[in-house]
Amino acid sequence: MTNWITKINGSDVQNTTDAHFILNQQAAESAEGVGFSVINYAPYQLRDAADEDVEIRVTTLLSGVQPDDLVIVQWPMWQADARFEKIFIEKIRLIPRVKIAALLWEVMPWLMTDDLSDGMHPEMTKLRDFDLLLVANRKLAEQLRDSGGITSPILAMGLTDFKCQGSLNAKADFKKLVVIDSSYDEEQLSYHGQLPFTAMADGGFGVVPAARSQYEAYTNSLELSKYLSMGLPVVIRSNMAQAELVRVHNLGIVLDDLNAIDAVLADMTMMDYQEKLPAVGSWSEAVRSGYFVKRACLESIRILKLGEVDCLAEI
């Protein structure tokens, strides 16, 4: 029995600047670290291809998958032609006793419309075809269960991994606020396997951007993971999906209004700040090492192959 995970291979530009491609490739690398094999594919140009040509391409990609295997499909698959995803899942289903999990990076209909009550969109129907969903966090898992009509097991990952290189600097200036965006400017950060950090924050708090839509408040903040990877405590709004995790594990400051941060910092001492660093350091190591994807992969085996479902799955 082989355990598989999909991996998209784009252009050099996509692989180094597109967040979806970067996270997809890092996840595949983490899965390999716990014994998974990789199904490599590319963003194919198939709009003018006949159905038979798409089927041949998919059949070739899946040639190594055998009965009783497990396949984690990183979803969506970022194809211009929707037939590819449909045929990909259909072909896997033809292989006896294969279990399929989705590592869900985006809920596409909710991303596009910001209507989290829409459970009838065709894209939601695709999600119901999986035996297990690996999703960002508990808040999103509950919404998928309540509004998305998902009845299969759902595992909440908690955090998004952000694998990077570089030593964590000592944190000195604790009242500084660090703001980075999701543009992946390599003058700020670099990626695992490429350049080392060119600038590593030496103190302060990383400011997690407020959600720009209802949907964003249900997703994992990549900025949060980037700050933790640098060993920085964070400032996060209370309506964000990961606010409770930050509060419970003392990873930073949770505020109803980010404009209140100046008053909070004015009352903070260096000792208050230093008390947060050991907890942040542990979570930093987890995020940097790909722990959350590795755990999700191993839990997929436990749930789908061993048939053990408990409180770790939102069912």
Backbone bond lengths (Angstrom), bond angles and torsions (degrees), N, CA, C in turn:
res aa  C-N    CA-C-N  psi(-1)  N-CA   C-N-CA  omega(-1)  CA-C   N-CA-C  phi
1 M - - - 1.462 - - 1.522 109.79 -
2 T 1.331 116.06 131.50 1.463 121.73 -179.71 1.521 109.25 -115.88
3 N 1.308 116.07 142.29 1.463 122.25 174.16 1.522 108.36 -104.59
4 W 1.329 116.42 131.87 1.458 122.34 -173.32 1.523 111.08 -121.71
5 I 1.335 115.25 155.18 1.461 121.90 168.47 1.519 108.05 -141.12
6 T 1.326 116.70 142.47 1.459 120.12 178.99 1.523 110.58 -81.24
7 K 1.317 115.60 155.48 1.466 121.98 178.64 1.521 108.81 -146.47
8 I 1.327 116.48 126.82 1.458 120.40 178.29 1.525 109.92 -92.16
9 N 1.317 115.85 138.02 1.466 122.28 178.78 1.524 108.06 -120.70
10 G 1.318 116.29 105.78 1.449 120.59 -177.90 1.510 112.51 -98.82
11 S 1.314 115.20 -161.01 1.459 120.91 175.91 1.521 109.32 -72.21
12 D 1.326 116.52 168.69 1.465 120.17 177.44 1.527 110.91 -57.83
13 V 1.322 116.39 -38.56 1.468 120.04 179.72 1.524 110.31 -66.28
14 Q 1.332 116.87 -47.13 1.464 120.01 179.55 1.524 111.71 -61.38
15 N 1.316 116.23 -41.85 1.464 120.67 -175.83 1.523 113.18 -68.24
16 T 1.327 117.19 -18.62 1.468 120.09 -176.62 1.524 113.80 -114.66
17 T 1.342 118.06 -11.81 1.466 119.55 -176.97 1.521 114.18 -126.08
18 D 1.325 118.54 -21.74 1.459 121.60 -176.85 1.528 109.32 -89.22
19 A 1.327 116.62 117.45 1.468 120.57 -175.90 1.516 112.03 -57.66
20 H 1.331 116.92 -39.52 1.459 119.43 -177.84 1.529 111.52 -64.99
21 F 1.308 117.43 -39.05 1.462 120.93 179.15 1.528 110.41 -70.17
22 I 1.325 116.28 -42.40 1.464 120.26 -178.57 1.526 110.75 -62.19
23 L 1.333 117.26 -48.13 1.457 120.54 -178.80 1.522 111.58 -66.35
24 N 1.327 116.64 -37.37 1.460 121.10 176.99 1.522 110.80 -59.83
25 Q 1.314 116.49 -47.19 1.465 120.47 -177.44 1.526 111.63 -69.88
26 Q 1.323 117.07 -37.72 1.458 119.52 176.97 1.526 110.87 -65.07
27 A 1.332 116.82 -38.55 1.460 120.42 178.96 1.522 111.03 -64.05
28 A 1.327 116.75 -41.90 1.465 119.91 178.30 1.522 110.76 -62.49
29 E 1.318 116.45 -40.19 1.466 120.50 178.08 1.528 110.90 -62.80
30 S 1.330 116.60 -41.49 1.462 120.44 178.49 1.523 110.77 -64.78
31 A 1.330 116.49 -41.97 1.464 120.39 179.49 1.524 111.21 -62.34
32 E 1.327 116.22 -39.08 1.464 118.97 176.07 1.527 110.64 -59.44
33 G 1.322 116.68 -31.86 1.454 121.16 -179.49 1.514 113.74 -65.74
34 V 1.342 117.50 -18.60 1.467 120.94 176.55 1.528 110.95 -115.15
35 G 1.337 115.53 26.43 1.454 120.22 169.21 1.509 117.27 94.78
36 F 1.317 118.76 5.80 1.459 120.72 179.00 1.528 110.41 -80.47
37 S 1.325 115.61 148.62 1.458 122.26 172.04 1.526 108.87 -98.49
38 V 1.324 116.55 157.34 1.465 121.51 -171.67 1.521 111.14 -108.92
39 I 1.327 115.61 135.17 1.459 122.93 169.03 1.524 106.61 -101.06
40 N 1.312 116.77 105.25 1.462 121.98 -177.71 1.525 110.85 -86.18
41 Y 1.322 115.78 139.27 1.459 120.13 173.90 1.525 108.28 -150.77
42 A 1.313 116.14 175.23 1.465 121.63 -176.83 1.525 109.61 -128.35
43 P 1.333 118.37 166.23 1.466 120.71 172.83 1.528 109.47 -76.73
44 Y 1.314 115.85 90.65 1.462 121.68 -171.34 1.530 111.62 -75.92
45 Q 1.315 115.17 151.02 1.458 122.62 173.68 1.528 107.90 -97.30
46 L 1.328 116.11 95.94 1.464 120.26 -169.75 1.525 113.37 -120.70
47 R 1.310 118.08 7.85 1.463 119.48 -174.49 1.525 112.72 -58.48
48 D 1.314 117.03 -33.97 1.465 120.30 -178.20 1.523 112.37 -97.85
49 A 1.327 117.06 3.93 1.462 120.57 -178.07 1.525 110.37 -82.72
50 A 1.324 115.65 147.29 1.459 120.69 174.98 1.526 109.59 -73.11
51 D 1.327 116.02 156.69 1.465 120.04 178.80 1.521 111.03 -54.71
52 E 1.309 116.58 -38.66 1.465 120.85 -178.98 1.526 110.97 -62.54
53 D 1.326 117.03 -38.08 1.467 120.17 179.42 1.529 110.94 -67.43
54 V 1.328 116.68 -38.70 1.466 120.06 177.18 1.523 109.65 -64.81
55 E 1.321 117.15 -42.22 1.462 121.33 179.74 1.522 111.37 -62.86
56 I 1.311 116.95 -40.47 1.468 120.32 179.29 1.525 110.30 -63.50
57 R 1.324 116.62 -43.13 1.463 120.06 179.99 1.533 110.48 -63.04
58 V 1.329 116.67 -45.13 1.464 120.30 -179.49 1.520 110.90 -65.55
59 T 1.315 117.07 -42.40 1.466 120.81 179.16 1.521 110.80 -59.16
60 T 1.312 116.85 -39.37 1.468 120.80 177.90 1.527 110.78 -64.61
61 L 1.330 116.60 -43.21 1.464 120.42 179.97 1.525 111.83 -61.88
62 L 1.325 116.30 -33.61 1.464 121.31 -175.29 1.522 112.94 -97.24
63 S 1.314 117.10 13.06 1.469 120.29 -174.07 1.524 113.10 -61.96
64 G 1.325 117.59 -25.57 1.461 119.63 -178.60 1.514 114.50 -86.00
65 V 1.333 117.73 -13.11 1.462 121.14 -176.42 1.522 109.64 -76.34
66 Q 1.326 115.86 130.41 1.459 122.36 -175.69 1.531 110.46 -120.59
67 P 1.346 117.41 165.47 1.462 119.92 176.16 1.528 112.09 -52.55
68 D 1.326 116.08 142.27 1.467 124.90 178.37 1.527 113.80 77.30
69 D 1.328 118.69 3.47 1.461 121.08 177.19 1.532 110.60 -75.39
70 L 1.308 115.13 168.47 1.463 123.55 174.35 1.521 107.97 -120.44
71 V 1.335 117.00 132.10 1.463 121.64 179.46 1.527 109.06 -123.50
72 I 1.331 116.45 121.31 1.466 121.63 170.45 1.525 107.31 -97.65
73 V 1.320 115.93 117.79 1.460 121.93 179.63 1.526 108.13 -99.92
74 Q 1.318 116.89 118.66 1.467 119.82 175.26 1.527 107.75 -73.34
75 W 1.333 115.34 120.64 1.460 121.40 -166.45 1.528 110.87 -124.76
76 P 1.345 116.51 137.01 1.461 128.56 -1.69 1.524 112.23 -71.53
77 M 1.333 115.44 170.73 1.461 120.42 -175.19 1.525 112.45 -94.37
78 W 1.324 116.74 1.70 1.466 123.29 174.39 1.526 112.53 57.04
79 Q 1.347 113.36 54.26 1.456 121.10 175.86 1.524 109.73 -112.67
80 A 1.317 116.82 141.35 1.458 121.02 178.79 1.522 111.66 -69.46
81 D 1.324 116.92 -27.55 1.461 122.30 -178.25 1.528 108.82 -106.55
82 A 1.336 116.79 118.33 1.465 121.62 -176.24 1.521 112.66 -65.41
83 R 1.328 117.17 -17.34 1.470 118.72 179.86 1.519 111.56 -62.84
84 F 1.318 117.09 -31.56 1.462 120.03 -175.93 1.525 110.67 -59.98
85 E 1.326 117.18 -50.19 1.465 119.93 -179.47 1.522 111.17 -61.77
86 K 1.316 115.68 -44.10 1.467 120.31 -178.13 1.523 111.03 -60.86
87 I 1.315 116.42 -48.59 1.463 120.71 -178.40 1.523 110.50 -68.90
88 F 1.322 117.47 -34.96 1.465 121.31 179.53 1.525 110.46 -58.59
89 I 1.327 117.15 -48.29 1.465 120.80 -179.82 1.527 110.54 -69.07
90 E 1.320 117.29 -40.98 1.467 120.10 179.47 1.521 111.51 -60.36
91 K 1.312 117.14 -41.08 1.466 121.00 -179.46 1.533 111.05 -67.28
92 I 1.327 117.09 -38.74 1.464 118.91 177.32 1.523 110.08 -63.59
93 R 1.327 116.95 -40.06 1.462 121.32 -178.32 1.531 112.36 -64.14
94 L 1.310 117.09 -21.20 1.464 120.24 178.70 1.525 112.09 -76.40
95 I 1.326 117.20 -14.26 1.465 121.29 -179.76 1.526 107.74 -88.21
96 P 1.324 118.67 122.99 1.468 120.98 -172.77 1.525 113.53 -57.01
97 R 1.328 114.70 133.90 1.469 124.11 168.42 1.532 113.91 62.13
98 V 1.305 118.01 19.55 1.466 120.63 175.19 1.529 109.11 -79.99
99 K 1.321 116.44 134.30 1.454 122.07 175.79 1.527 109.34 -99.86
100 I 1.341 115.81 142.69 1.464 120.53 -176.34 1.526 109.62 -125.98
101 A 1.325 115.60 126.73 1.470 121.94 173.45 1.520 108.76 -116.18
102 A 1.314 116.19 150.69 1.467 121.41 174.51 1.517 109.08 -110.22
103 L 1.330 115.91 124.08 1.465 121.11 168.21 1.522 105.23 -88.41
104 L 1.323 116.09 101.34 1.461 122.22 -165.66 1.524 111.10 -89.75
105 W 1.338 115.76 109.46 1.463 120.89 178.78 1.523 111.96 -87.50
106 E 1.322 117.56 -34.60 1.466 121.34 178.66 1.529 109.04 -144.41
107 V 1.332 116.73 142.23 1.465 121.96 167.80 1.523 105.23 -93.26
108 M 1.317 116.47 96.04 1.459 121.12 -165.82 1.530 114.56 -58.29
109 P 1.349 120.83 -44.88 1.471 117.65 -179.30 1.522 112.39 -63.78
110 W 1.326 117.48 -35.21 1.467 119.96 178.58 1.519 110.94 -73.29
111 L 1.317 116.89 -34.23 1.459 120.61 175.83 1.524 110.82 -63.22
112 M 1.333 116.23 -40.87 1.464 120.82 -174.71 1.523 112.72 -77.97
113 T 1.341 117.75 -36.66 1.463 120.49 -172.79 1.522 113.70 -109.98
114 D 1.321 117.54 -17.52 1.466 123.69 -175.62 1.524 111.64 61.22
115 D 1.328 116.69 22.61 1.465 122.12 176.80 1.521 108.50 -103.88
116 L 1.329 116.44 96.57 1.456 120.77 -175.57 1.520 113.10 -80.93
117 S 1.331 116.95 3.86 1.459 120.52 174.57 1.521 111.68 -95.84
118 D 1.329 116.43 -5.68 1.466 121.19 -176.18 1.523 110.07 -81.18
119 G 1.326 115.61 103.95 1.457 120.28 176.18 1.506 113.46 -108.53
120 M 1.327 117.27 4.16 1.462 121.38 -174.90 1.519 113.21 -104.03
121 H 1.308 117.79 -4.18 1.460 121.02 179.68 1.529 109.46 -60.45
122 P 1.346 118.34 142.32 1.470 120.56 179.16 1.521 113.65 -53.80
123 E 1.339 117.45 -32.06 1.460 119.56 178.68 1.529 111.59 -66.22
124 M 1.330 117.40 -30.68 1.458 120.45 176.13 1.522 110.46 -69.45
125 T 1.316 116.52 -33.89 1.463 120.19 176.85 1.520 110.61 -61.43
126 K 1.328 117.06 -37.80 1.467 120.44 177.90 1.526 111.04 -60.69
127 L 1.326 116.92 -39.71 1.464 120.06 -178.57 1.524 111.48 -64.74
128 R 1.319 117.18 -28.27 1.462 120.34 -179.81 1.522 112.19 -73.91
129 D 1.328 117.00 -9.89 1.464 120.70 179.43 1.525 112.56 -80.06
130 F 1.329 117.50 -12.04 1.463 120.03 -176.42 1.529 111.03 -87.64
131 D 1.323 115.15 151.26 1.462 120.58 177.66 1.525 111.94 -79.50
132 L 1.324 116.86 -20.17 1.464 122.35 -178.06 1.519 108.35 -156.83
133 L 1.329 116.23 139.64 1.461 121.16 173.07 1.522 109.22 -112.27
134 L 1.323 116.14 129.28 1.458 123.11 173.20 1.523 106.09 -103.20
135 V 1.325 117.30 109.23 1.461 120.74 -170.83 1.522 110.57 -119.26
136 A 1.309 115.67 171.03 1.461 121.77 -169.48 1.520 113.35 -62.12
137 N 1.334 117.34 -47.68 1.461 120.00 -171.20 1.521 110.32 -159.68
138 R 1.330 115.55 172.39 1.464 121.44 -176.66 1.531 112.00 -64.45
139 K 1.319 117.54 -37.87 1.459 120.66 -179.09 1.525 110.57 -61.05
140 L 1.324 117.21 -44.18 1.460 120.88 177.89 1.522 110.49 -68.49
141 A 1.331 117.23 -38.45 1.466 120.57 178.90 1.524 110.82 -59.26
142 E 1.314 116.78 -44.07 1.458 120.36 -179.46 1.522 111.42 -66.31
143 Q 1.336 117.13 -37.00 1.459 120.19 178.69 1.521 110.92 -67.78
144 L 1.323 117.18 -39.34 1.465 120.76 177.11 1.522 110.71 -64.12
145 R 1.313 117.03 -37.75 1.453 120.91 178.33 1.527 110.99 -68.44
146 D 1.341 116.34 -44.63 1.462 120.44 -173.67 1.526 112.84 -77.65
147 S 1.344 116.79 -44.28 1.467 120.34 -173.52 1.517 113.57 -107.99
148 G 1.328 116.30 -23.74 1.456 119.28 -176.32 1.509 114.73 -88.59
149 G 1.325 116.63 -8.45 1.461 119.37 178.88 1.514 113.79 69.74
150 I 1.328 117.37 25.07 1.463 121.20 -179.59 1.527 108.97 -82.97
151 T 1.319 116.96 125.22 1.464 121.34 179.88 1.523 112.69 -110.59
152 S 1.311 118.10 -14.70 1.463 121.18 178.52 1.530 109.51 -75.70
153 P 1.342 118.24 163.35 1.466 120.14 179.07 1.526 111.97 -57.84
154 I 1.320 115.73 143.95 1.461 122.65 177.25 1.523 107.83 -126.61
155 L 1.318 116.52 126.62 1.461 121.53 178.29 1.523 109.16 -109.85
156 A 1.323 117.00 122.36 1.465 121.78 178.16 1.520 109.60 -86.78
157 M 1.344 116.53 124.62 1.463 120.67 -175.81 1.522 112.62 -78.86
158 G 1.319 118.23 -34.83 1.457 121.42 178.35 1.513 113.96 100.19
159 L 1.315 117.63 -58.65 1.461 122.55 179.22 1.518 109.91 -134.77
160 T 1.313 115.57 156.32 1.459 121.82 171.99 1.519 108.43 -93.74
161 D 1.322 116.66 128.63 1.462 120.33 177.86 1.527 110.41 -66.77
162 F 1.322 116.01 148.47 1.467 121.16 170.62 1.514 107.20 -139.57
163 K 1.319 116.26 99.77 1.462 121.74 -173.58 1.523 109.59 -84.77
164 C 1.308 115.85 129.10 1.452 120.59 -177.17 1.513 109.53 -151.35
165 Q 1.323 114.94 166.58 1.446 121.72 178.98 1.521 109.72 -111.13
166 G 1.329 115.77 164.74 1.460 120.11 176.65 1.507 111.23 116.48
167 S 1.311 116.46 147.90 1.455 121.67 178.96 1.524 109.71 -84.00
168 L 1.328 115.63 143.18 1.453 120.02 177.93 1.524 109.82 -74.03
169 N 1.319 116.43 130.15 1.461 120.81 179.73 1.526 111.27 -79.48
170 A 1.317 115.89 155.75 1.461 120.49 171.73 1.525 108.68 -63.69
171 K 1.317 116.43 141.64 1.454 121.13 -176.78 1.528 109.66 -97.43
172 A 1.332 116.33 114.90 1.462 120.39 -173.82 1.530 112.06 -112.22
173 D 1.335 116.51 -54.86 1.466 120.60 -173.98 1.525 108.93 -86.67
174 F 1.330 117.45 88.82 1.458 119.76 -169.33 1.520 113.38 -79.34
175 K 1.329 119.35 -12.27 1.459 120.68 -179.16 1.528 112.56 -97.87
176 K 1.317 116.09 8.94 1.463 119.94 177.54 1.527 109.35 -83.32
177 L 1.322 116.70 144.65 1.455 121.74 174.95 1.517 108.80 -107.59
178 V 1.323 116.19 128.62 1.459 122.31 -179.53 1.519 108.15 -107.18
179 V 1.318 116.74 129.72 1.459 121.29 179.70 1.515 108.43 -126.84
180 I 1.324 116.22 121.61 1.458 121.72 171.68 1.513 107.51 -126.67
181 D 1.317 116.21 152.95 1.459 118.82 179.20 1.516 108.98 -109.78
182 S 1.334 116.12 -172.06 1.459 120.29 -175.88 1.520 112.38 -96.54
183 S 1.330 117.31 24.68 1.463 120.01 -178.35 1.514 112.70 -81.64
184 Y 1.347 117.16 -10.66 1.458 121.82 179.08 1.525 111.86 59.07
185 D 1.320 116.16 41.08 1.457 120.58 175.92 1.522 108.69 -66.81
186 E 1.323 117.65 117.31 1.456 119.08 -174.33 1.526 112.37 -72.72
187 E 1.337 117.47 -3.56 1.459 118.12 169.14 1.528 110.34 -73.69
188 Q 1.338 116.35 -21.38 1.459 120.56 177.54 1.526 110.61 -94.70
189 L 1.313 115.96 -47.37 1.458 121.41 -174.40 1.516 109.70 -138.06
190 S 1.301 115.48 161.20 1.456 119.92 169.13 1.508 107.59 -135.98
191 Y 1.315 115.60 170.08 1.440 119.54 -170.19 1.509 111.32 -107.33
192 H 1.310 114.22 153.84 1.454 121.44 177.63 1.527 109.02 -52.04
193 G 1.292 117.33 128.12 1.452 121.12 179.30 1.511 113.34 93.34
194 Q 1.336 118.02 -5.65 1.459 120.27 178.35 1.532 109.25 -115.78
195 L 1.311 116.77 -122.28 1.455 120.81 -177.75 1.521 110.36 -83.76
196 P 1.334 118.10 152.53 1.462 119.67 171.61 1.521 109.09 -71.30
197 F 1.310 116.89 172.19 1.458 119.38 177.43 1.526 109.92 -59.24
198 T 1.327 115.85 132.10 1.460 120.07 174.67 1.523 110.74 -93.13
199 A 1.312 116.17 -17.88 1.469 120.07 176.39 1.517 107.94 -151.14
200 M 1.315 116.72 112.47 1.460 121.42 179.76 1.522 108.50 -110.38
201 A 1.315 116.28 125.16 1.462 120.13 -177.16 1.520 110.67 -58.59
202 D 1.330 115.62 136.82 1.462 120.43 -177.34 1.522 112.32 -106.45
203 G 1.318 117.24 15.31 1.449 119.39 176.85 1.514 111.97 158.43
204 G 1.310 115.85 175.73 1.449 121.24 178.48 1.515 112.79 93.47
205 F 1.320 115.28 -164.07 1.457 123.44 -179.20 1.527 109.14 -121.90
206 G 1.309 116.84 140.07 1.454 121.50 172.92 1.515 109.86 -85.54
207 V 1.318 117.16 127.06 1.462 121.83 -177.65 1.528 109.28 -90.35
208 V 1.327 116.17 113.92 1.463 121.65 177.85 1.523 108.11 -79.48
209 P 1.332 118.64 123.02 1.465 120.39 -177.48 1.525 111.83 -59.51
210 A 1.321 116.06 145.08 1.457 120.69 174.76 1.524 109.57 -66.81
211 A 1.316 116.18 151.60 1.458 120.81 179.20 1.524 110.02 -63.61
212 R 1.328 115.67 133.69 1.463 120.49 179.05 1.522 111.80 -90.93
213 S 1.320 117.28 -4.23 1.457 122.48 179.46 1.518 108.30 -153.97
214 Q 1.311 116.50 167.33 1.455 120.70 176.03 1.527 110.23 -60.89
215 Y 1.319 116.39 -41.85 1.466 120.79 -178.55 1.526 111.49 -60.95
216 E 1.322 117.66 -42.00 1.465 120.56 -178.20 1.522 112.19 -60.91
217 A 1.323 117.61 -28.46 1.462 120.53 179.03 1.526 111.80 -70.49
218 Y 1.332 116.94 -11.46 1.468 121.83 179.00 1.525 112.29 -103.78
219 T 1.307 117.63 -2.73 1.459 120.45 -176.34 1.524 110.63 -103.64
220 N 1.317 115.56 167.96 1.461 120.27 173.75 1.521 109.87 -79.07
221 S 1.306 116.28 135.12 1.463 120.73 176.88 1.520 109.40 -80.70
222 L 1.320 116.57 119.56 1.459 119.92 176.34 1.526 110.39 -67.48
223 E 1.330 116.14 -33.30 1.466 118.97 177.39 1.525 110.83 -60.51
224 L 1.333 116.95 -39.32 1.464 120.13 177.23 1.520 110.60 -57.55
225 S 1.315 116.95 -45.94 1.465 120.60 -179.91 1.521 111.26 -65.12
226 K 1.326 117.22 -36.87 1.463 120.22 179.25 1.533 111.03 -66.28
227 Y 1.330 116.44 -41.33 1.464 119.20 177.38 1.521 110.91 -63.79
228 L 1.328 116.53 -45.81 1.464 119.40 179.64 1.520 110.90 -62.33
229 S 1.329 116.99 -36.30 1.464 119.49 179.00 1.524 111.12 -62.81
230 M 1.329 117.11 -27.13 1.462 121.94 177.07 1.523 112.42 -87.32
231 G 1.341 116.65 -1.38 1.455 120.11 -179.16 1.509 113.98 80.16
232 L 1.334 116.76 20.28 1.467 120.74 -177.88 1.521 111.46 -96.76
233 P 1.329 118.70 132.12 1.463 120.09 164.54 1.527 108.74 -62.38
234 V 1.323 116.71 161.81 1.462 119.70 -173.52 1.519 111.34 -124.35
235 V 1.327 113.86 163.07 1.457 122.85 168.14 1.520 106.08 -115.97
236 I 1.335 116.97 125.64 1.456 120.52 -174.37 1.520 109.78 -140.41
237 R 1.326 116.57 145.95 1.463 120.90 177.97 1.519 110.17 -74.52
238 S 1.330 115.68 149.32 1.458 121.58 -173.83 1.523 113.56 -69.27
239 N 1.349 118.12 -18.51 1.460 119.26 -179.28 1.523 113.06 -87.23
240 M 1.318 118.13 -1.97 1.459 120.99 179.94 1.528 109.98 -77.36
241 A 1.329 115.62 150.86 1.459 121.02 -174.21 1.520 112.67 -61.07
242 Q 1.320 117.46 -28.97 1.462 120.52 -174.80 1.530 113.22 -101.41
243 A 1.329 116.65 10.21 1.463 120.18 -178.50 1.528 111.17 -62.28
244 E 1.319 117.72 -41.53 1.461 120.07 -178.28 1.522 110.87 -66.16
245 L 1.321 117.37 -37.52 1.464 120.75 176.78 1.527 109.99 -60.80
246 V 1.319 116.79 -43.31 1.469 121.05 179.09 1.518 110.29 -63.02
247 R 1.321 116.51 -42.64 1.468 120.45 -178.22 1.532 111.08 -67.36
248 V 1.317 117.01 -48.60 1.465 121.43 -174.64 1.523 111.60 -64.26
249 H 1.331 116.36 -38.56 1.466 120.06 -174.60 1.530 113.30 -99.24
250 N 1.339 116.50 9.33 1.468 121.45 175.23 1.529 111.60 57.60
251 L 1.336 115.22 45.68 1.460 120.78 -178.58 1.524 112.92 -94.08
252 G 1.310 117.04 4.04 1.457 118.84 -179.97 1.509 111.77 161.70
253 I 1.335 115.01 -146.90 1.462 122.87 -175.09 1.522 108.51 -121.43
254 V 1.320 116.84 131.78 1.463 122.43 177.42 1.524 108.29 -110.25
255 L 1.332 116.27 125.08 1.461 121.29 -176.43 1.520 110.52 -129.89
256 D 1.331 116.01 146.85 1.458 119.79 172.12 1.527 110.56 -71.62
257 D 1.317 116.09 -31.98 1.466 122.60 -178.48 1.527 108.28 -134.67
258 L 1.321 116.87 119.19 1.462 120.21 -178.25 1.524 112.62 -62.93
259 N 1.330 116.90 -20.40 1.462 119.47 179.03 1.525 112.23 -67.99
260 A 1.335 116.70 -12.11 1.465 120.23 179.99 1.522 112.29 -83.69
261 I 1.322 117.94 0.34 1.466 120.49 -173.36 1.526 112.24 -64.17
262 D 1.322 118.42 -35.15 1.470 119.90 -178.50 1.525 111.17 -59.56
263 A 1.320 116.41 -42.63 1.462 120.19 -179.73 1.521 111.10 -67.15
264 V 1.329 116.78 -37.76 1.464 120.71 179.38 1.524 110.40 -65.67
265 L 1.323 116.83 -44.78 1.464 120.20 -179.31 1.527 111.86 -66.98
266 A 1.321 116.29 -31.81 1.465 119.53 -179.90 1.524 111.40 -62.80
267 D 1.331 116.33 -31.09 1.468 120.79 -178.84 1.524 112.94 -92.99
268 M 1.318 117.52 -2.40 1.467 120.54 -175.21 1.522 111.13 -88.68
269 T 1.324 115.75 141.30 1.461 121.44 175.93 1.521 109.74 -104.48
270 M 1.321 115.79 164.59 1.456 120.26 175.98 1.529 110.82 -58.92
271 M 1.321 117.10 -35.86 1.465 120.17 178.82 1.528 110.69 -64.29
272 D 1.339 116.82 -41.04 1.465 120.50 176.82 1.527 110.20 -57.87
273 Y 1.328 115.10 -43.81 1.465 120.36 -178.75 1.523 111.09 -66.57
274 Q 1.316 116.29 -46.60 1.460 120.76 -177.00 1.524 111.75 -62.09
275 E 1.331 117.84 -29.02 1.460 120.84 179.49 1.521 112.20 -65.93
276 K 1.321 117.52 -22.76 1.454 120.77 179.93 1.530 112.59 -83.18
277 L 1.310 117.77 -22.58 1.463 120.82 -170.45 1.526 114.49 -66.23
278 P 1.346 120.71 -39.77 1.470 118.25 178.51 1.526 112.95 -60.52
279 A 1.340 116.74 -42.08 1.462 119.88 178.34 1.520 110.72 -64.91
280 V 1.327 116.04 -43.81 1.467 120.01 178.89 1.521 110.58 -61.92
281 G 1.338 117.11 -39.01 1.458 120.27 -179.37 1.511 112.72 -60.48
282 S 1.332 117.26 -40.35 1.462 120.74 179.32 1.524 111.12 -65.52
283 W 1.321 116.44 -43.71 1.462 119.92 179.42 1.524 111.31 -71.46
284 S 1.319 116.95 -31.25 1.458 120.70 175.67 1.518 110.69 -60.68
285 E 1.320 116.28 -45.63 1.456 120.53 179.50 1.520 110.76 -62.82
286 A 1.328 117.17 -39.59 1.462 120.53 179.05 1.529 111.11 -63.18
287 V 1.335 116.55 -47.17 1.466 120.99 -179.04 1.525 110.78 -63.96
288 R 1.318 117.39 -42.58 1.461 122.17 -177.00 1.531 112.46 -69.81
289 S 1.313 117.13 -25.14 1.465 120.75 -175.61 1.519 113.73 -94.95
290 G 1.348 117.38 -1.64 1.461 119.62 -178.34 1.512 113.52 78.04
291 Y 1.328 116.53 23.70 1.469 121.12 -174.73 1.521 112.78 -57.60
292 F 1.327 118.11 -42.19 1.457 120.05 -170.45 1.526 112.07 -70.95
293 V 1.313 117.81 -35.61 1.464 119.91 173.80 1.522 110.25 -71.15
294 K 1.318 117.35 -41.10 1.466 120.04 178.93 1.523 110.57 -59.45
295 R 1.313 116.01 -45.24 1.462 119.98 178.79 1.522 110.61 -61.97
296 A 1.340 117.32 -43.55 1.460 120.83 -179.65 1.525 111.30 -62.00
297 C 1.322 116.60 -38.95 1.468 120.14 178.66 1.525 111.02 -63.79
298 L 1.316 116.61 -45.32 1.463 120.33 -179.59 1.526 111.04 -68.11
299 E 1.329 117.14 -36.55 1.459 120.01 176.32 1.526 111.08 -66.54
300 S 1.333 117.43 -32.19 1.464 120.66 176.82 1.520 110.54 -61.02
301 I 1.321 116.02 -41.70 1.465 119.97 177.47 1.522 110.08 -63.74
302 R 1.325 116.11 -45.12 1.466 119.79 -177.92 1.524 111.55 -62.64
303 I 1.330 116.40 -42.82 1.460 120.51 -176.12 1.526 111.79 -75.49
304 L 1.331 116.97 -46.76 1.460 120.30 -171.59 1.522 114.05 -88.43
305 K 1.317 117.30 -33.88 1.463 119.31 -177.18 1.528 112.35 -96.38
306 L 1.340 116.80 -34.78 1.463 119.97 -179.73 1.527 112.33 -96.44
307 G 1.321 116.01 -12.03 1.454 119.63 176.71 1.512 114.81 72.96
308 E 1.328 117.39 21.99 1.460 121.16 -179.92 1.525 109.64 -100.01
309 V 1.308 116.00 115.85 1.458 121.25 177.55 1.519 107.49 -126.78
310 D 1.320 117.49 123.28 1.458 120.80 179.80 1.517 109.23 -135.75
311 C 1.323 116.55 -151.97 1.458 120.15 -173.93 1.519 113.04 -66.41
312 L 1.332 118.98 -13.28 1.456 120.00 177.84 1.523 111.43 -69.69
313 A 1.333 116.45 -24.59 1.461 120.55 178.35 1.525 109.13 -100.82
314 E 1.310 116.36 137.49 1.465 121.23 -177.69 1.521 109.58 -82.80
315 I 1.327 118.21 77.59 1.471 119.12 -179.04 1.528 110.84 -120.63
